Amino acid sequence: MATVRPIPAPLPIRALKTAISWSPVWVPALLFWQISVGGLRPALAEQKRLEAERPAVEERHDETTRDFEVMSAEHRAWDDPVYRERRRRANTDEQRNDAELSGR
């Protein structure tokens, strides 16, 4: 009687089966590599860059905030009729003083 042996699977199929059987090892390793190289390192580099720029950005923010407060105060003042009248009178007095000084 003749013995029948199973025909071995071709090499690509055996390699695929081996890769699938080892997937609990290489899938987490691949995920860890992706996070560390593709995500963590660039994020840490960007964090360092932003921390280095922080003082300049905060200074610009403070300066802009001060400018905004000054402009807001001027805007509120020009909406006040008493302020506008005082400015008009002050300008009139300055013009009168300039005319007196140039006439002497």
Buried (B, 14 or more C-beta within 10 A) or exposed (E): EEEEEEEEEEEEEEEEEEEEEEEEEEEEEEEEEEEEEEEEEEEEEEEEEEEEEEEEEEEEEEEEEEEEEEEEEEEEEEEEEEEEEEEEEEEEEEEEEEEEEEEE
